[in-house]
């Protein structure tokens, strides 16, 4: 499988029009040694996504594609990933405590406000 030059998603372009989604094309980040590319089959949108698309926690950089609770199949696995193989069914949940910077992380008051969407 060839890695795409662009991704597609449904984005919000401003907090004033937070319920108006537009299909956009964007460039993915560079694939790195610890990355896993997931062919997404299911995506959940939760309250934290609502806070992001409305700039409820902090000013959001628009456009933004919400939805960070995903499930699918690993289609590409970085060489330093040991626990997942290409073809595995995988899921990504809420990113609480993912940066490991806080001893106790609360969703709304994360010390670094790293919100992955």
SULSULCOR-V625984 format. One record per backbone hydrogen bond with DSSP energy under -1.0 kcal/mol. NH is the residue of the N-H (numbers start at 1). CO is the residue of the C=O. If there is no record, write none. Layout:
nh=NH co=CO
nh=NH co=CO
//
This chain:
nh=7 co=26
nh=9 co=24
nh=11 co=22
nh=12 co=64
nh=18 co=15
nh=20 co=17
nh=22 co=11
nh=24 co=9
nh=26 co=7
nh=35 co=32
nh=37 co=76
nh=39 co=73
nh=41 co=71
nh=42 co=71
nh=44 co=69
nh=50 co=46
nh=51 co=47
nh=52 co=48
nh=53 co=49
nh=54 co=50
nh=55 co=52
nh=56 co=51
nh=64 co=12
nh=69 co=44
nh=70 co=92
nh=71 co=42
nh=72 co=90
nh=73 co=39
nh=74 co=88
nh=75 co=37
nh=76 co=37
nh=78 co=35
nh=80 co=33
nh=81 co=78
nh=87 co=74
nh=88 co=85
nh=90 co=72
nh=92 co=70
nh=98 co=95
//
